[in-house]
């Protein structure tokens, strides 16, 4: 895939004032939230005193997901110890962990009838293990309550926590997700508390510890990255054994958050998806509204089918060679 010329890649810049906020294009649509199932999802979450990344991160897909009784559980509180410039989650000193939270998550999963659940968290740099044991307890609680539910975890980077992450892998989630978020050049301004190669190492070591687990990572675009930088990040992901990549448009939560560089049109996302598929990912989701947990259940089914097809192809080739 060829890079776009500068005048096509950044058409807004020539006439844009320094503090001007870009107007959302027609292909960016926030889903409505007025269905009966939406209200029921909200009630179940409230009754179980659970936070969701859907609310805390102001996800634009909340209306659609909750109307389908899908919600991404956010454990370990609503306050993050990091201050990433793209994120709408509050930063500060978190409360102590709630030992009953894993059980409440499991109850909510059962009441919502989830066949696939995504469990994420705030960063908890204040904890010796970064919250790894709490993740593991939550996975086990869901397994006990609803054995047929597949589990996806979207974990922090466990920076300076040694091998604490291994507790999460050993608890047996079906998908181990950690988002790189952006290209490494932008880390100082977008993810100042994180380290690009720590995130890559986490994904690589999780896959090595349990090759049967699907690994997944996501990127935001529209922050000023180039296509060549995206290509390099995809190569890095593949070297780390990442199975599934998600790419979505960054949307600025408030005027105080990181500025949007540009909105990529759908045809550019199609080209990003084409590039990712050519790299050998088992599954790719690249659209303006793509988010890590959006349609995660359907994506998990695609991952399973893709792995099965790959195994069959390899078996056929071995038999032919033999």
DRENBA-73393 format. One record per residue: residue in three letters; x, y, z of N, C-alpha, C in turn. Coordinates in steps of 0.2 Angstrom, whole numbers, plus 2048, in hexadecimal, padded with zeros to 3 digits. Example, Ala and Ser with C-alpha at 12.3 -4.5 7.8 and 13.67 -1.06 7.14 Angstrom:
2
ALA8427E482783E7EA8278427F0827;SER8407F58238447FB824840800827;
This chain:
322
UNK8047FA800800800800804806800;UNK80380B7FB8078117FB805816800;UNK80A81A803808820807804825803;UNK7FF8288077FC82E803800834803;UNK8008387FE80483E7FE801843803;UNK80684780580484C80B7FE85080A;UNK7FC8528047F68568037F0852804;UNK7F084C8037EB8478047EA84580B;UNK7F084480E7F08418157EE84681A;UNK7EF84C8197EE85181E7EA85781A;UNK7E48568177E185C8147DE861818;UNK7DE86081F7DB8658237E086A825;UNK7E78688257EC86C8287ED873825;UNK7EC87481F7EE87A81C7E988081E;UNK7E387F8207DF8848227DC884829;UNK7E088082D7DD87E8347E1883839;UNK7DD88683D7E088A8437E3886848;UNK7E888884C7EB8848517E7881856;UNK7E18848587DD88285D7D687F85B;UNK7D687F8547CF87D8517CE876852;UNK7C88748547C686D8547C386B84E;UNK7C586584C7C38628457BB860846;UNK7B78618417B085F8417B085883F;UNK7AC8548427AC84D8407A984C839;UNK7AC8488357A984782F7A384282F;UNK7A084182979983E82979A83682B;UNK7A083382A7A182C82B7A282B833;UNK7A38308377A382F83E79C830841;UNK79982A84479382A84679282784D;UNK79082B85278F828859788825859;UNK78881F85C78281B85C77D81D861;UNK77781D86077281F86477181A86A;UNK76E81D87076D819876766819878;UNK76181687575B817877756811877;UNK75A80B87775680587775580287D;UNK7507FD87E74E7FA8847547F6887;UNK7587F288275E7EE8847637F3887;UNK7647F98847697FE8867687FF88E;UNK76180188F75F8028967607FC89B;UNK75F7F68987607F089C7677EF89E;UNK76B7F08997737EF89A7757F489F;UNK7737FA89E7758008A37737FE8AA;UNK76D7FB8AB76A7F98B176E7F48B5;UNK7707EE8B17747E98B377A7EB8B6;UNK77E7EF8B27847F28B47847F68BA;UNK77F7FA8BB77E7FE8C077C7FA8C7;UNK7787F58C67767F18CB77C7ED8CE;UNK7817EC8CA7877E88CC78D7ED8CD;UNK78B7F38CD7917F88CF7977F88CB;UNK7967F78C479C7F68C079D7FC8BB;UNK7A37FD8BA7A58028B57A67FF8AF;UNK7A58038A97A78008A37AB80589F;UNK7B080389B7B48078977AF80B892;UNK7A98088907A480B88C7A381288E;UNK7A18138957A08198987A681D899;UNK7AB81A89D7B081E89F7B482189A;UNK7B581E8947B982088F7B5823889;UNK7AE82488B7AA8288867AA82487F;UNK7A981E87F7A981A8797A381C874;UNK7A581E86E79F82086979B81A867;UNK79D81486979980E86779480B86C;UNK79480F87279180C87878980B876;UNK78680F87377F80E87177E80886E;UNK7828068697818008657827FA869;UNK7887FA86D78A7F48717857F3876;UNK7837F887A77F7F78807787F587D;UNK7767F787776F7F587476F7EE873;UNK7757EB8727767E48717787E0877;UNK7787E387D7797E18837817DF884;UNK7857E288078C7E188178F7E7885;UNK7947E68897977EB88D79E7E988F;UNK7A37ED88E7AA7EC8907AB7EE898;UNK7AC7E989C7AD7EA8A37B47ED8A4;UNK7B47F28A97BA7F68AB7BB7F48B2;UNK7C07F08B47C17EE8BB7C67F38BE;UNK7C67F28C57CB7F68C97CA7FD8C9;UNK7C47FF8C97C28068CA7C280A8C4;UNK7C08118C57BF8168BF7C481B8BF;UNK7CA81A8C37CF81F8C37D681C8C1;UNK7D981E8BC7DF81C8B97E581F8BC;UNK7EB81C8BD7F181F8BF7F58228BA;UNK7F38218B37F68248AE7F282A8AB;UNK7F582E8A77F28348A47F383589D;UNK7F182F8997F282F8927ED83588F;UNK7F083888A7ED83E8887E783D883;UNK7E68378817E083587D7DA832881;UNK7DB8318877D682D88B7D283188F;UNK7CB82F88F7C78338937C683189A;UNK7C982B89C7C98288A37CC82D8A8;UNK7C982E8AE7CC8338B37D38308B5;UNK7D78358B77DE8338B97DE8368C1;UNK7E18328C57E28348CC7E482E8D0;UNK7E382E8D67E48298DB7DE8248DC;UNK7DF81E8DA7D98198DA7D88178E1;UNK7D28148E17D08118E87D380A8E8;UNK7D28078EE7D48008EF7D07FB8EB;UNK7D37F68E97D07F18E57CA7EE8E9;UNK7C47ED8E57BE7EA8E87BF7E28E7;UNK7BF7DE8ED7C07D78EC7BA7D48E9;UNK7B47D78EA7AE7D48E77AC7D68E0;UNK7B17DA8DD7AF7DC8D67B07D68D1;UNK7B47D28D27B47CC8CD7AE7C88CD;UNK7AB7C78D37A47C48D379F7C88D0;UNK79F7CE8D179A7D38CE79A7D38C6;UNK7A07D38C47A17D28BC79E7CC8BA;UNK7A07C68BD79D7C08BB7957C08BB;UNK7927C38C078B7C38C07887C78BB;UNK78B7CD8B97897D18B478A7CE8AD;UNK78F7CA8AC7907C68A678A7C18A5;UNK7897BE8AA7837B98AA77C7BC8A9;UNK77B7C28AC7757C58AB7747C88A4;UNK7797CA8A17797CD89B7797C8895;UNK77B7C289777B7BC8937807BC88E;UNK7867BF89078C7C088B78F7B9889;UNK7907B88837937B388079B7B4880;UNK79C7BB87F7A37BD87F7A47C3883;UNK7A87C48887A97CA88C7B07CD88B;UNK7B07D388B7B77D788B7B87DA892;UNK7BD7D98957BF7DB89C7C57E089C;UNK7C57E689D7CA7EA89D7CB7EE8A4;UNK7D07F28A47D17F68AB7D47FC8AA;UNK7D48008AF7D98068AF7E08048B0;UNK7E58088AF7EC8068B27EC8078B9;UNK7EF8028BC7F08028C47F78028C5;UNK7FB8078C48028078C58048078CD;UNK7FE8088D17FF8098D87FF8028DB;UNK7FD7FC8D77FD7F68DA8047F28D8;UNK8067EE8DD80C7EA8DB80C7E68D5;UNK8067E38D48067DF8CE8027E28C8;UNK8007E98C97FD7EC8C47F57EA8C3;UNK7F37E68C87EC7E38C77EC7DD8C4;UNK7F17D98C27F17D38BF7ED7CE8C3;UNK7EE7CD8C97EA7C88CD7E37CA8CD;UNK7E17D08CD7DA7D28CD7D77D08C6;UNK7DA7D18C07D87CE8BA7D77C78BA;UNK7DC7C38BD7DB7BC8BD7D57BA8C1;UNK7D47BD8C67CE7BB8CA7C87BC8C7;UNK7C87C28C37C27C38BF7C07BE8B9;UNK7C67BC8B67C57B78B17C27B18B4;UNK7C57AF8BA7C37A88BD7BC7A98BF;UNK7BA7AF8C27B37B08C47AE7AF8BE;UNK7B07B28B87AB7B18B27AB7AA8B0;UNK7B17A78B07B17A08AE7AC79B8B2;UNK7AD79D8B97A97998BD7A179A8BC;UNK79F7A18BB7987A28BB7957A18B4;UNK7997A28AF7977A08A879C79D8A4;UNK79D7968A57A27938A17A279389A;UNK79D79589779C79589079E79C88D;UNK79F7A18917A17A788F7A97A888D;UNK7AA7AA8877B17AB8857B37B2888;UNK7BA7B388A7BC7B888E7C27BC88A;UNK7C17C28897C77C68867C97CB88C;UNK7CF7CC88D7D27D18917D67D688E;UNK7D47DD88F7D87E288D7DC7E5892;UNK7E27E48937E77E58997EB7EB898;UNK7ED7EE89D7F27F389D7F97F089C;UNK7FE7F489C8057F289A8097EE89F;UNK8077EF8A680A7EC8AB8117EE8AC;UNK8127F58AA8197F88AA81C7F78B1;UNK8227F58B18267F48B78237EF8BC;UNK81F7EB8BA81C7E68BE81F7DF8BD;UNK8247DE8BA8277D88B98237D38B5;UNK8227CD8B781E7C88B38177C78B6;UNK8157CD8B980E7CC8BC8097CB8B7;UNK80A7CD8B18057CC8AB8047C48AB;UNK8087C08AD8087B98AB8027B68AF;UNK8007B98B57FA7B78B87F37B78B4;UNK7F37BD8B07ED7BE8AB7ED7B88A6;UNK7F37B78A37F37B289E7F27AB8A1;UNK7F47A98A77F37A38AA7EC7A28AC;UNK7E87A78AD7E17A78AE7DD7A48A8;UNK7E07A48A27DD7A189C7D87A5899;UNK7D97AC8987D47AF8937D57AD88C;UNK7D07AE8887D07AB8817D37B087D;UNK7D37B787F7D77BC87B7DA7C0880;UNK7E17C287E7E57C68827E67CC87E;UNK7E37D28807E47D887C7E87DD880;UNK7EC7E087D7EF7E687F7F17EB879;UNK7EE7F187A7EE7F68747F57FA874;UNK7F87FA86F7FE7FE86E7FC80686D;UNK7F680786B7F280D86A7F5812865;UNK7FB8138647FE81785F80581585D;UNK80881985880E81785681381A85B;UNK81981785B81E81886182081F861;UNK82182385B82382A85B81E82E85F;UNK81882C86081383086381282F86B;UNK81582A86D81482887481682D879;UNK81B83187881C83787D81683B87E;UNK81283D87980D84187A80683E87B;UNK8058378787FF8348797FF82F87F;UNK80482B88080582688580B828889;UNK80B82D88D81282F89081482B895;UNK80F82789981182289E81381B89C;UNK81281A89581381389281A81388E;UNK81C80D88C82180C888820807883;UNK82180987D81F8058778217FE877;UNK8287FD87882B7F68788297F287E;UNK8277F58848247F288981D7EE887;UNK8197F28838137F08818147EA87C;UNK8187EB87881A7E687381C7DF876;UNK8217E087B8237DB87F81E7D7883;UNK8197DB8858147D78898107D3884;UNK80E7D587E80A7D187980E7CB877;UNK8157CC8768197C787481A7C187A;UNK81B7C388081B7BE8858157BB887;UNK80F7BE8868097BB8878087B5882;UNK8097B787C8097B287780D7AC878;UNK8147AD87A8187A887B8167A4881;UNK8137A78868117A388C80C79E88B;UNK8077A188680179C8857FF79E87D;UNK80379A87980179B8727FA79A86F;UNK7F67968747EF7958727EB79B873;UNK7ED7A08777E97A68787EA7AB872;UNK7E47AE86F7E47B386A7E77B986D;UNK7EC7BC86A7EE7C386C7EC7C8867;UNK7EB7CE86A7E77D38667EA7DA868;UNK7EA7DF8647EC7E68657E97EB861;UNK7E97F18637E57F685F7E97FC85F;UNK7E780085A7EA8078587E580C857;UNK7E68128597E28188577E681B851;UNK7E281E84C7E58228477E2829847;UNK7E582D8447E38348447E7839849;UNK7EC83684B7F083A8507F783D84D;UNK7F883C8477FD83F843802839841;UNK80083384180582E83F80582D837;UNK80A82A83580B82982E80982282C;UNK80882082680681982480D815825;UNK81281882481981482481981282C;UNK81881683081881583881380F839;UNK80D81083680880A83880A804835;UNK80E80482F8107FE82C8157FB831;UNK81A7FF83481F7FC83981C7F983F;UNK8177FD8428137FA8488107F3846;UNK80D7F384080A7EC83F8107E783E;UNK8157E883B81B7E483B81D7E2842;UNK81D7E784781F7E584E81A7E1851;UNK8147E285080F7DE85380F7D6850;UNK8107D684A8117CF8478177CB84A;UNK81C7CF84B8227CB84E8217C9855;UNK81C7CD85881A7CB85F8157C685F;UNK8137C485980E7BE8598067C185A;UNK8057C78597FE7CA85A7FA7C7854;UNK7F47C48567EF7C18527EA7C684E;UNK7E87CB8527E37CF8507E47D6851;UNK7E37DB84C7E57E284D7DE7E684C;UNK7DD7EB8507D87EF84F7DA7F684E;UNK7D77FA8497D98018487D3805847;UNK7D380A84B7CD80F84B7CF81684B;UNK7CB81B8497CC8228497CC824851;UNK7D18288527D182C8597CC831859;UNK7C883285E7C383785F7C583B866;UNK7C68418657C884586B7C3846870;UNK7C38438767BE84387B7BC84A87D;UNK7C184F87E7C08568807C585A87D;UNK7C486087E7C986587B7D086587F;UNK7D08618857D68618897DA85B887;UNK7D78568837DB8508817DF85187A;UNK7E284C8797E784D8737E384F86D;UNK7E68538697E28568637E285185D;UNK7DD85185A7DC84D8547E085084E;UNK7E484C84B7E884E8457E484E83F;UNK7E084983E7DB8498387D7843839;UNK7D18438357CD83D8357CE83982E;UNK7D083382F7D182F8297CB82D826;UNK7CA82D81F7C482B81C7C482381C;UNK7BE82081B7BD81981B7C2816816;UNK7C38198107C781580B7CE81580E;UNK7D18198127D78188157D781381A;UNK7D281281E7D180C8227D180681E;UNK7CE8068197CE8008147D57FE812;UNK7D98038117E080180F7E47FF815;UNK7E380281B7E68008217E57F8822;UNK7DE7F78217DC7F08227E07EB81D;UNK7E07ED8177E37E98127EB7E8814;UNK7EE7ED8167F57ED8187F67E881E;UNK7F17E88237F17E48297F07DC827;UNK7EB7DB8227EA7D48207F07D281C;UNK7F47D68197FA7D48157FF7D281A;UNK7FF7D58208047D38258037CC828;UNK7FD7C98277FC7C382A7F87C2830;UNK7F57C88327F17C78387EB7C3837;UNK7E97BF83C7E37BA83B7DD7BE83A;UNK7DC7C483E7D67C883D7D87CF83D;UNK7D47D483A7D57DB8397CF7DE83A;UNK7CF7E483E7C97E883E7CC7EF83D;UNK7CA7F38387CD7F98377C77FE833;UNK7C48018377BF8068357BF80C839;UNK7BC8128377BC81883C7B9816843;UNK7B48128437B181184A7B380B84E;UNK7B880784B7BB80284E7BE804855;UNK7BC7FF85A7BF8008617C17F9863;UNK7C57F88687C87F286A7C37ED86B;UNK7BD7EF86F7B87EA8717B27EA86D;UNK7B27EE8677AC7EF8637AB7E985F;UNK7A57E58607A47DF85C7A97DA85E;UNK7AB7DA8647B17D58667AF7CE866;UNK7A87CC8677A67C68677A67C3860;UNK7A47C785B7A47C58547AB7C4851;UNK7AF7C98547B67C88527BA7C2855;UNK7B87C085B7BB7BA85E7B97B4859;UNK7B37B48577B17AE8537B57AE84C;UNK7B67B48497BA7B58437C17B2845;UNK7C47B484B7CB7B184D7CB7AA84D;UNK7C67A78507C67A08507C579C84A;UNK7C179F8457C079C83E7C779D83A;UNK7CA7A383B7D07A48387D679F83A;UNK7D679E8417DB79A8437DA792841;UNK7D47908417D278A83E7D4789837;UNK7D278E8337D478E82C7DB78D82B;UNK7DF79182F7E679182E7E978A830;UNK7E77878357E97818377E877B832;UNK7E277C82F7E077782A7E4778824;UNK7E677E8227EA77F81C7F177D81D;UNK7F477E8237FA77B8257FA773825;UNK7F57708287F57698287F4766820;UNK7F176A81C7F07688157F7768812;UNK7FB76D81380176E810806769813;UNK80676781980A76281C80975B819;UNK80275A81880175481580375380D;UNK80275980A80575980380C758803;UNK81075C80781775B807819754809;UNK81575180E81774A81081674580B;
